[in-house]
Amino acid sequence: MERRARVTAADIARFAGVGRAAVSNWRKRYETFPAPVGGTVASPQFDLAEVDRWLTDNGKALAIPDEHRFWRDMVEAQTDPAEAIARAAEQLSGTRPLTDASLRAELDALVARPKGGGARETLHQLWAQFADTPARRAASTPDHLAALMVRLAGISAGTVLDPACGNGQLLRTAAEAGAAEVFGQDIDEPTARLAAAWLAVDEVTGEIRIGDSLRADAFPGLAVDAVLGHLPFGQTNWGQEDLGYDLRWEFGVPPRTEPELAWVQHAHAHLKPGGTAVLLMPPSAAARRAGRRIRAELLRKGALRAVIALPPGATTAIAGALHVWILQRAAGAPAPTVLLADGRALATPDPMDLPETFDGIAEAVETFLGGGDLTQATFAHEIPVIDLLDAEVDLTPARHAPAGLEHAHLVRELEANQHLLKGLAQELGRRVPAALKATEEDSFPLPTIAIADLARSGALEILGPIRGDDGEPADARVLTAQDVTGQRSAQRSDERLSQRIPLKAGDVVVPLVARHLATTVVEAGDAEILLGRNLYLLRCDPQVLDPWFLAAHLRTAANERQASSLSGTLRLDIRKAQVPRIPIAEQSRHGAAFERLYQLNRMARQVTDLSVEMTRLTVEGLAFGKLRPTEKN
């Protein structure tokens, strides 16, 4: 039977270089547009060949990457995407050739492309196609997190095991860090085959086996220098009834509700003396009552060396912040202390800062394990084991941060806050502009022109609003409606967008929906940030239209009245908005006045934020006895 590759509306938009709204319009306007051949009403699928032919007939270019065409053909042939990527990887690694001659020839052509990068780069491209779904992203270990785990394990040579290796991400990262030999096991056959093919393509010495590591350990008796694991969470049928007398349960038989503690002991059982295990864990494993006896034994015997709360956004596996547990097989007497670190204290709103946050976490762990001084790491605390052996044995880092250790940090933060606040308050007074000159009482309102007419005349270009998409996250900061209404710089980088529209200095951005009309003008420092979803972008011709003038007059009460209101929010049709029709020289004077007021308002918000933060810090200091008032206060 002939293979018929399929694409979604989002795929068509991406390949044709248009927004998803354009594809929706094509479907409505043209009766000849191909009908869906699968999918759902909300996410229909179309025959790729039919779409390609229709676009060509209608003079619309379709640039489909070769690897995407091949991937669609593979999925159609194999049905299961996991099987498709595994078969492609085995062909690329030479471990198992594709039986379909046409697919084999197509893949060989991909590898042989002049700038194709060979088998390794081709596999990376196909993996990107396979991983481009929310479910696959959630099951993967992000590169930055894999690098952190490898660093925490201190891998520079030696042997490494991942007992739930998935596609082999952690093992490949360990090999890049210098691991001499790697071992992995996974219960999912296609995923394990993919991991084995990855190792072959990357020429990594190692072995991957298929099976359930807890019920049927494929490497009994193997002792390694490091164990890494992004473990499966929340399993209830993990084999507890069959493994009651297993020799791996050195610290106690795990209850049925504690599968993670079974994995912890499995990892520890495979360590050489002095070896290190780094495991990604759910936060609940640090505090569940059913596991308190095993946690206590891990502490008493010196096996558990650190519990680290990761900042939110470190992985998409589950909602909230995950923990990392670091275990060691003691070569001597048990250590008397354990490290509890709350990495959330280092987090910033911008996910682009995660590498720096991870560096701080890694430095604290390396200092602790090396016997150094943790005084400067205010988020990490060395706690005596005896202090944790209470009725709960709760190892949640946030619950064990000694208040006294944060004294110097709080004082420094408060002093810095006060310094900034004083400077801004003084500058705020200087920034208050002089009052504008009043016109005569009988003067006429200025003539106006609609935004739609300005667009038709070429005075400005309207871009957006763009919609969300299920594609790859944007790899740059994204301006959101919250940024515009809050008058702040772009904070986020994880928006999923149907289009990538970089902002330019002078662009005017307006939210489609807001409680009050708001505008912002993109400044030079924010250029190349991406336009977020549900925002209008107005790009002015500076010879005929001043952007600050436009931003000011879009905010008028008249424009707010024409916006439709629903449950206290306004929905703006930007094309109907009106602005005065005046010469560019007069526009510039209006714009300059508004820009001064805009900057004043932004500074006032900063003063407010700093005042709130200073109040919080002061109350904290007074409540815990770190500060005391004086006569000057």
Phi, psi and omega in degrees: 000137181293136177282138178233097181294147183239155177223157176264172177299323178296321177297314181300315180299316182294317182289326181274352179072034180231174176278164179294333177297324179296319178295319177299319178295320178300318181296324181281321188277328188249116178293338183277354180297136184305140177282153177300146178244005180177195182080209180234174177299320181284331182222075182289156176242146184235152177291122185299317181296320179294319179295316179302315181293318181296316180296319178297315180297332182258017174069028180244123184288143177232110182257090181263120178302144181302320182294331178288319177300314180297318182298318178298320179296320180297315181296319178297324182283324186261341182073305181273118180302324180296319177292323180298313181291325179295315180295319178297318180296321179294323175295316182293327181274348181081008182277334181199113184287151174293138180280335180279115185296321182292320177293321179297318179293321179296318180290320177300322179294323177298314182295325185276359179304142182307321180244029184282338178084005178079192185297320184296312181293323178297319178295321177300318181293319179290324177299321179299322177294316181295319186280356188277052172219151180304321182295317181291321178299319182294329183276351184265155173265117180303150183304316184294326179286321177300318179296321178297314182297320178295319178295318180296330179282351179067035184281121173223348177194193174080196186248149184224140176236138169236107185284351176223067198283345181055230181277003176090015183303312182294322180292320178295320179295321177296320179296320178297331180278354176119002180303135184280327182207140183233151179227141180214154176217142176211145184284338182270117187298308181300322181294318178295321177296322176298316179300318179296319179294320176304311182299321180294316179297320180277000179057045178262132177286123181174183182213135176241132178235155182261135176150173180273113186297325181285315183280325185218079181299120182281350182232055180297135179085353180285128175243128186237168179283332182209144173240131176241146180200123165261089195281153173291134183259150168071019177291136176253334179253068184259001176106017184302322183290339182261348190241026186300330184247026182294139181292345180287342185278063181294333186251006179130151179286122182292132173297162180302328183275005181238058180297327182297326179286339171291316178296321179301314181288327175298315179297314181298324182295337182265005182271141167288160172304127184087355179287162186234137173244136177236115188235135174277127188229152172287147181302329183296335181295340180279348190223350184299136183298324184297337183257007189295326181291319178292318177300319179298318179293322177301321179288312184301321184271004176074017182281320181269118184256333183202146170233125185237125173275119180281154177291153176303144179091358180295330176206157179262011186300313176220163178292147177087182184270138177268169175248153169244127175256135176245122180242153174222145172273110186300131177267350180217217180292147179300142178291141182277351183229163176225150180265126172242119186232130178257091182295347179296336179292341179266352187291149173237165179294342185264114178300341178296343181272359183303317179303319178294320177299316180295325176300317179298319178296313182298320180296320179295317180295315180297322177296315181296309182294335178272002178079021182273186184266125182263014187303320184284339181271084187293346181268351185239136186225134176271112188250131174300136181303321183300330180287343182264349185272061176258198184292335185260328187050051181277119184256016178295119187304320185297337183273001183231021178280110180296125183301322184296329183291342184265006185302305183297321180297316180296317181297317179297317181296319180293318179296317178296320179297314180297320180298314179296318183295317179298315180297316180293320180297320178294317180293326180299318179298323180287336184276350181295118185284160175292154180297144178284156181284131179283146176272173177294148183298330183264016180288152183270151174299151179290144175296150184238165177218143181282151178300323179300320179291323177297322179293319180295327181279351181088006180289335177208164177240134179259122176241146180082184359285146177261160185253171175285162182216166178258023180275199181292146175298149176296140182264019176221170178294150184234129176281127181248169176299325178296325177295319182292312182290333179269000180051057180225167177287160180301135185251331193253159176224010186248017176295146174252116192241145177282341177220155174250107180242102178291139178279153177236153177303132181096350176295141176255128183242133184227129177293142175292321181229132178196164177287328176221146179300131180223150178219159171214152176249127181290128180262168187303322182291343181256006179297148181078355168294150183271147175288128180277179183287154175058039176231139169273141172241123178250116182254109188276150164276107188297346178285337184234348184215123180275126185295323180290325174299314180298314181299323181292310189281346172290340184274002188294159178298326180298317178290326178293325180292327182282345177285138179288145183246136178216116178054043175083001177246154181253137175244116189262131166263100190300332184292336180273347182296148183244143173226156180299146176258096183224162181298157183299326180296318178290323175303316182298323178292317175301313183298319180297320179295318180292321180299319178297317180292323178298313180295324177298315180296319178297318180294322179297322177296320178297319178298317179299314181298317180293324178296317178298316181293321178296321177297316180298314181296320181295315179298318177301313182296319179292319184294325183258013176073018179273340179229157172216143182287155175240179180297329181291334181283000000 
